[in-house]
Amino acid sequence: MRLEQLEYLAAVTQHGSLRRAAEQLHVSQSALSEGISSLERELGVPLLERHRAGARVSPEGRDLLPVITEILAGVAQLKNAATIRTIRVGTVNAGTSALLVPSVREFGRGHPHTTVDVAALLQAEIQEGLLEGRLDVGLVNVFPDDPIPPALERTVLLRGTPVVCCRADDPLAGLPSVGVEDLRARPFVAMRPGYLMHRLAQRLFGDTPPGETISTDGAEMGKVLVANGTGPTILPDYSIHGDPLEQAGVITARPLTEPVPPVTMLLLRRRFDRVPPTVHDFEQTILRLAAGTTP
């Protein structure tokens, strides 16, 4: 039994004759008739009543039509599920403007039936989501020697350095480099616990944090607060370069006077024997754009 045989019988029922059904299906009338005859022999029941004036569906064929319709609908649903897919991405936001957004846009042009669902999460939440199958791809920032679960495949996207992000008209922007004491003397936009830059700020400030601290979630909100004059923050340089606020001349980056560890953005996904095609295509899109991103 072949799928097209069921489609042939359904078409004859819908269009009322072998000739019109053959025209709609773009097959010859003889091929359509032979296909249905073969199905009749396999099922052991007459499906058409053939006369000199033409053919019509038999009572036995009409009895089978609900089942045939259900089978064809199920096949259509299966094909739909195979072509329309959602890729679930967890990101820590640091590369959203310069990397993730253009990657989603470019990927969408080549995969119009695939949805990319992006969620801003903490690094621990991203790793957990990947391990549990709730996420397909994750973007995280790490310092050297930060542990990554062995069940996750890692690919380097960007390498950078933590820098001070401040308004372009802030006095800090006129300094060749910004020291910890400069930051202590100002209101400071800090990342909440769970973010990589929170760990760095704790290391830099030690037991003497800035007198006024405004805590926020993620690089994107941090840059908005900086742009609004709330105060400076510390972010990976690749999170600032290429950002619309930086391109518009609202925010800028200055190096830190104190030594800081390098920071790397990784693409994470579960290890597969065979990577799903859409996930592979999305990964390749990000890698291609990351190769052209220079902090």
N, C-alpha and C positions, 0 to 999 in steps of 0.2 A: 504494500500500500504506500502510495506516494502522496505528498501533500497536494500536488497540483491536481490529482484526481478528485480530491474533496473540493478544491476550488472550482473545478469544471462543473461538478454537480450543483454547487451553490450558484454558479453563474447561470446555468440553464434555468434553475428555479427563478432567479431574479429577473432574467430577461425574456423568458418564455419560449425560447427556441434555441436549437443548437447553433443556427446561423448567427443570431444576434449575440449569443454568448461567446462564440468564437471570435467575432469582430471585437468585442470588448476586451477579450483576453489576448488578442493579437496572436492567435494560433489558428491553424487550419481546422476546418470543420471535421475533417476526417481524423485528425490527431485528437481532437476533443472527444469525438464519438468512440474512438478506440480506447482512450484513457478511461472513459466511464464503463465501457464493456469489460475491460480488464478488472475494474473494481467490482463489477457485478459478479464476475467469475470468482473473485477472491472472497466476497461476502456471501455468495450463494443466493442472492435475491435480485430480482429485476429492479433497477433503479429508474429506468426510462420506459415509457410506452412509445414504441416506434411505429409510425404510420407513414404512408406515402406522402401525406401532407406535412410531415414533420415528426417531431418527438416532444414529449412532455414528461415531467417527473411522475413516476408511478406512485401509488399509495404507499408502497414500502419505502420508496425514496423520501417521500414527505415525512414519514415516521422517523427517518434517520436524520432529517435536516436539523432539528435542535441540537443533536449531538455533534454533527458536523460543524454547525455554527459555533458551538462552544470550543471545539478543537481549534478552528481557525482564529477565533478571538484570543485563545491562549497563546498560539504561535505569534500573533501580532504583538501581544503583550511581552512575550519573551524577546522578540526582536527589539522592541522599544527599550526594554531594560538593558539590553546589550549595548545600545548606542547612546542612551542618555544616562549619564553617570554624574554623581556628585563627588568631587575631591574635597576632602576635609583637611584644612590647613590650620595648624596652630602656630602662632607667631608671638615673639616677645616685642614686636613693634619697631625695633631699632632700624631695620632695613625696609620699613613699609614704603616710604615715599620713593626712595631711590631704586629699590629693587622689586619688592613684592607687588606693588600696584602695577608697574609696567609689565611685569611678568604675567600677571593675571590678564591684563588687557591683550597682550600678544597671544597668549595661549587661547583665549576666548575666540580670537579671530580664526584660528585654525581648528577649533573644536566647538562649533556653535551649539552642539547638543550636550555639552558637559558643563555643569555648574561648579564653580569654585566657592566653597563656603569657608570664609576666613574668620577665625576666632582669636582675639588677643588674650593670651594666657601667660601664667608664670612658667618658667622653665620646667619646674617639677611637674606641673600639670600637663605640659606638652609631652614630656617623656612618659608619663603615666598613660595619657591618652593614646600614644603610639603603641605602647606595649599591650594595652587592652583592646586595640583595634578600633577605637573611637575616632582616631585621626589617621590620615594617610601620610601626611607630610608635616614636619615641624621645622621651624626656624628658631634657633637659639643662639645666644651669645655665651662664650666661655672664655675663661682664663686658661693659660697653660696648666695642664695636669688636672683640670676639672674632670671628674669621672663621668663617663657615658656608659649606660648599660650595654653589655656585649651583644644583646639581642637587637640593637639598633645599628643600622648602617649610617655612617657619617660621611659627609662630603663638605669640604671647605668651600664657602661661598666668598667671604670677604675677610680680609685681615686689616686690622686697624689699631688705633691707639685711643685711649680715653682722653678727652679734651674738655675744656670749659666751654660751655655754650652760653653766650650772653647776647643782649641786644646790641645791634651795631652802633648805637649811640651811647652805650654804657662806657664809663671811663675805663673799665677792664678791657674793652676792645682796643684801646690805644696802647696797651702794654705788650711787650714782646712775648711775655709768658706770665701766667697767673699762678701765684703761690697759695698755699693753704691759708696763710694769714690774711691774704686779700679776700678769700672766700669767707673766712670766719667773721670778718667785719661787716658783712652784708647779709640781708635775708637770702636764704639758700633754698632752692627747689630740690628736694631730695626724693629719690625713689623709695617706695615702701619696701619692707623686708620681702625677700623672694626674688628681687631683681639684682642682676649682676652689679649695677652701679651703686646699689645700696651697700653691698659688701665692700666696694672700693672706697666709698665715702667714709665708712666706719674705719677702714684701715688708715685713711689719710687724716681724719680728724681725731681719731683716738678717743680719749676721754673728754675732749674739749670741742664739741660741735659748735656750729654757728649759733649765735644767740636767738635767732629767729629762723625757724625751718618750716617750710611748707611741703608736706608729703603728697605725692601723687602716684598714679599707676602708669608706668610706661613712658617711653620716649616721646610719643606723639603729644600727650597731654603736657609733658614737661616742656616741650618746645613752645607750646601755646602759652604756658604760664610765663616763660622767658620773654616771648614776644610782647606780652601784655605788661611787662615791666615789673613782674613779681620779684625776680632775682635771677641769678645765674644758676646753672646746673652742670653736672658732669655727664657726658654721653660719649659713646664711641664716635670717632670722627666720621665714619661712614653713615652714621645716622643723621648728620647735619649737612654734609656736602650733597648737593642735589635736591635738598628739601625745598619745597616752594617758598617757605619763609626765608630761607637762606638766599635763594635765587632772587627774591624780591628785595633783598638788602635789609631785611628786618632783623635777622639774627646772624651771628657769625661764630667762629670757633677760634679759641686761643689755646696753645699748648700749656700744659701744667709744668711749673718749675720743678716740682718733686718728681722723682722717677716713678713710673707706673708700669704695670705689666701690660703686654700686648693683649688685645681682645680679638677674638675670631668669631665670625658668624658661621654656623654650621647648618647644613640641611640634614635633617634626620628622617629616617623611615625604618620600618621594620625590615628585617632581612627576609627576602623572599627567594625561593628557588627560581621563580619566574616573576619578574616585576610586572604588575598589571599595565597594559599598554598606555592607558591615559595617565597613570601616575608617572610612568617613564617619560612620556612626552612633556608633562608639566615640569618634571625635574630637569629635563634637558633645556627647557625654556629658561628656567631660573639660572642654570649654570652658564648659558650663553650670554645672558644679560649681565650676570655677575662678572664675567670675564672682561666686559667693557666698562665696568664701574670702577673708577679710580678716585679714592678719597683725596 
